[in-house]
């Protein structure tokens, strides 16, 4: 991003106030993500995002004036509010006030998404330049991304790629210049499903990725995710977490392995990760499940 101000730049910037450390960001395998503070008080800046940028006000509130070309708009932004900024467009910002304002910034580079296989030509449509909008489901996904990075990315590549692709699909449906389009209606063929089950069963301990799963059945990542959801009613990541929890439960009931070893054996990052997933799926901790099995 190009800026002409001593004040912190806005969306798309690699500004030094990023609260996510390089060590944490190095583990993240999704769209480029930042978490920034917004200084209180009155200040001005201008920026040009080389790629599209999606900004979510995660906490607090702001009163800001945006200048884009010959258009000016005063906006009171609250927690959960979004700004979507197009690539190569100069934006002037005049902040009047901010209170406890923290922003999650996501770089939307459709060319890079296509190169990484997270987006196909059908999805790589120009996005509208929307200064401000509300979108609760999209806000929930960005907050999931932030939580995942802050926790050290325990869910691995599959989770990061799935969330990033979900954002691309959602923006295509709701914010593309030609939004909408018919959804994928097909389902995975029996041979494709059998291949996936075999791959997942034999690779639970590894960091499974969308790349590996989609390649196994000869589909692009976006096509694979849509077909998988049509077939199972869930995302690939949720399915893999379910299989890991089931395998962990089996090992708890049929072996004396310590819970920490079971967690690593089935592909969880650590025992804490196992505990969270297990509690969400079965309503009990792994320790409680093991005690029940021994009665």
C-alpha positions in Angstrom: 0.0 0.0 0.0 1.1 3.5 -0.7 0.5 6.1 2.0 1.3 9.8 2.4 0.8 10.4 6.1 2.7 9.8 9.3 -0.5 8.4 10.8 -1.2 4.7 10.7 -2.4 3.6 7.2 -5.8 2.0 6.7 -6.9 -1.3 5.1 -4.3 -3.5 3.4 -1.4 -2.0 5.3 1.5 -3.9 6.9 1.6 -1.2 9.5 3.8 -1.7 12.7 0.7 -1.6 14.9 -0.3 -5.1 13.7 -1.0 -7.1 16.9 -0.3 -10.4 15.3 3.3 -11.4 15.5 5.3 -12.7 12.5 5.7 -16.0 14.3 1.9 -16.4 14.5 1.3 -15.2 10.9 3.9 -17.6 9.6 1.7 -20.5 10.6 -1.5 -19.2 8.9 -2.1 -20.7 5.5 -5.1 -18.6 4.5 -5.7 -15.1 3.1 -3.3 -12.5 4.4 -4.7 -11.3 7.7 -3.9 -8.4 10.1 -5.3 -7.2 13.4 -4.8 -3.5 14.0 -5.5 -0.8 16.6 -6.9 2.5 15.6 -5.5 5.5 17.6 -8.0 7.7 19.3 -8.4 11.3 18.5 -8.4 13.3 15.2 -6.1 12.4 12.3 -5.9 12.1 8.6 -4.4 9.7 6.1 -4.6 8.5 2.5 -4.0 5.1 1.2 -4.0 3.1 -2.0 -4.5 -0.7 -1.6 -2.6 -2.6 -4.3 -5.2 -5.4 -3.9 -8.7 -5.4 -2.6 -9.0 -5.1 1.2 -11.8 -6.1 3.5 -11.9 -4.3 6.9 -14.0 -5.4 9.8 -14.3 -3.2 12.9 -13.8 -6.0 15.5 -14.4 -3.9 18.6 -15.3 -0.4 19.6 -16.6 2.4 17.4 -15.3 5.1 15.0 -16.6 8.3 13.4 -14.8 8.7 10.0 -15.0 10.7 6.8 -14.1 8.9 3.6 -13.1 10.7 0.4 -13.0 8.6 -2.7 -12.5 10.7 -5.9 -15.0 13.5 -5.7 -17.3 11.6 -3.3 -17.3 12.2 0.4 -19.2 10.2 3.1 -19.3 10.6 6.9 -19.7 7.2 8.6 -20.3 6.2 12.2 -18.8 2.7 12.3 -19.8 0.2 15.0 -18.4 -3.2 16.0 -19.3 -5.6 13.2 -19.2 -3.0 10.4 -17.3 -3.7 7.2 -15.5 -1.6 4.6 -14.6 -3.1 1.2 -11.9 -1.2 -0.7 -11.1 -1.8 -4.3 -7.6 -2.4 -5.7 -5.8 0.7 -6.9 -8.3 3.2 -5.6 -7.0 6.1 -3.5 -9.0 6.6 -0.3 -8.8 9.6 2.0 -9.6 9.1 5.7 -10.4 11.8 8.2 -11.1 10.4 11.6 -13.1 12.5 14.0 -13.2 10.0 16.9 -12.5 6.4 17.9 -13.1 4.4 21.0 -11.4 1.0 21.6 -11.4 0.5 17.9 -9.6 -2.7 16.6 -9.8 -3.8 13.0 -9.4 -7.2 11.3 -8.0 -6.6 7.8 -8.1 -9.2 5.1 -6.3 -8.8 1.7 -8.5 -9.9 -1.2 -6.1 -10.6 -4.1 -8.2 -12.6 -6.6 -5.2 -13.3 -8.8 -3.3 -14.8 -5.9 -6.4 -16.8 -5.0 -6.5 -18.2 -8.5 -2.8 -19.1 -8.4 -3.2 -20.9 -5.1 -6.3 -22.8 -6.3 -8.6 -21.1 -3.7 -10.6 -19.4 -6.4 -11.4 -20.2 -10.1 -12.2 -18.0 -13.0 -15.9 -18.2 -12.2 -15.3 -16.7 -8.7 -12.6 -14.2 -9.7 -15.0 -11.4 -10.5 -14.4 -7.7 -9.7 -15.8 -6.7 -6.3 -18.1 -3.7 -5.7 -16.5 -0.8 -3.9 -18.7 -0.7 -0.8 -17.6 1.8 1.8 -19.6 0.4 4.6 -22.0 -2.5 5.2 -23.1 -5.1 7.8 -22.8 -8.8 7.3 -23.0 -10.9 10.5 -22.1 -14.3 8.9 -19.0 -12.8 7.3 -18.0 -11.1 10.5 -18.2 -14.4 12.3 -15.8 -16.0 9.7 -13.2 -13.2 10.1 -13.3 -13.5 13.8 -12.8 -17.3 13.5 -9.7 -16.5 11.4 -8.4 -14.1 14.0 -9.0 -16.6 16.8 -7.3 -19.4 14.8 -4.2 -17.3 14.3 -4.0 -16.1 17.9 -4.2 -19.7 19.1 -1.3 -20.7 16.9 -3.3 -22.3 14.0 -4.1 -25.6 15.8 -6.6 -26.6 13.0 -4.0 -26.5 10.3 -4.1 -25.9 6.6 -7.5 -27.4 5.9 -9.2 -25.0 8.3 -7.4 -21.9 7.0 -8.0 -22.7 3.4 -11.7 -23.5 4.1 -12.3 -20.2 5.8 -10.5 -18.3 3.1 -12.5 -20.0 0.3 -15.7 -19.4 2.3 -14.9 -15.7 2.3 -14.2 -15.7 -1.5 -17.5 -17.6 -2.2 -19.5 -15.3 0.1 -18.1 -12.1 -1.5 -18.7 -13.5 -4.9 -22.4 -14.1 -4.0 -23.0 -10.8 -2.2 -20.4 -8.2 -3.3 -19.2 -9.0 -6.8 -20.1 -6.6 -9.6 -22.2 -9.4 -11.0 -23.2 -11.0 -7.7 -25.1 -14.2 -7.3 -25.1 -17.0 -9.9 -26.4 -20.5 -9.6 -24.8 -22.7 -7.0 -23.2 -26.0 -7.7 -25.9 -28.7 -7.5 -23.9 -31.9 -8.1 -22.6 -34.4 -5.6 -19.5 -36.5 -5.3 -19.6 -39.7 -7.2 -19.3 -43.0 -5.2 -15.7 -43.6 -6.3 -14.8 -40.0 -5.3 -16.4 -40.5 -1.8 -14.6 -43.9 -1.4 -11.3 -42.3 -2.3 -11.8 -39.4 0.2 -12.8 -41.8 3.0 -9.6 -43.8 2.3 -7.4 -40.8 2.2 -8.8 -39.2 5.4 -8.8 -42.5 7.3 -5.1 -43.1 6.5 -4.0 -39.4 6.9 -5.7 -38.3 10.1 -2.4 -37.7 11.9 -1.2 -35.4 9.1 -2.0 -31.8 8.3 -4.7 -32.5 5.6 -5.3 -29.7 3.2 -7.9 -28.7 0.6 -5.2 -29.2 -2.0 -4.7 -32.9 -1.1 -8.5 -33.6 -0.8 -9.5 -31.9 -4.0 -6.6 -33.4 -6.0 -7.6 -36.9 -4.8 -10.9 -36.6 -6.6 -9.8 -34.5 -9.6 -11.6 -31.3 -8.7 -10.6 -27.7 -8.2 -10.8 -26.5 -4.6 -13.9 -24.3 -5.0 -15.7 -27.0 -7.0 -14.7 -29.7 -4.4 -15.9 -27.7 -1.4 -19.3 -27.1 -3.1 -19.7 -30.8 -4.1 -18.5 -32.0 -0.7 -21.1 -29.8 1.1 -23.8 -31.0 -1.2 -22.9 -34.6 -0.5 -22.4 -34.4 3.3 -24.1 -31.2 4.5 -20.9 -30.1 6.1 -17.5 -28.6 5.2 -14.5 -30.8 4.6 -12.8 -29.4 7.8 -15.8 -30.3 10.0 -15.9 -33.8 8.5 -12.2 -34.3 9.3 -12.7 -33.0 12.8 -15.6 -35.4 13.2 -13.4 -38.4 12.0 -10.6 -37.4 14.4 -13.0 -37.2 17.3 -14.4 -40.6 16.5 -11.0 -42.2 16.2 -9.9 -40.6 19.5 -13.0 -42.0 21.2 -12.2 -45.5 19.9 -8.6 -45.2 21.2 -9.8 -44.0 24.6 -12.1 -47.0 24.9 -9.8 -49.7 23.5 -6.3 -48.6 24.6 -4.4 -47.3 27.6 -2.6 -44.5 25.6 -2.4 -41.2 27.5 -4.8 -38.6 26.2 -1.9 -36.4 25.1 -0.6 -39.2 22.9 -4.1 -39.9 21.5 -4.5 -36.3 20.5 -1.3 -36.4 18.4 -2.1 -39.9 17.1 -5.4 -38.7 15.4 -4.1 -35.3 14.2 -5.0 -32.8 16.9 -2.4 -30.1 17.7 -2.4 -31.0 21.4 -4.5 -32.3 24.2 -6.2 -28.9 24.7 -7.3 -29.0 21.0 -8.7 -32.5 21.5 -10.6 -31.4 24.6 -12.3 -28.5 22.8 -13.4 -30.5 19.8 -14.4 -33.5 21.9 -16.5 -31.4 24.3 -18.3 -29.7 21.4 -19.1 -33.0 19.7 -19.9 -35.3 22.6 -20.8 -32.9 25.5 -18.1 -34.4 27.7 -14.3 -34.2 28.2 -12.1 -37.0 26.9 -11.3 -37.9 30.5 -15.0 -38.3 31.3 -15.5 -40.4 28.1 -12.6 -42.7 29.2 -14.0 -43.1 32.7 -17.4 -44.1 31.3 -15.8 -46.7 29.0 -14.1 -48.3 32.0 -17.2 -48.7 34.2 
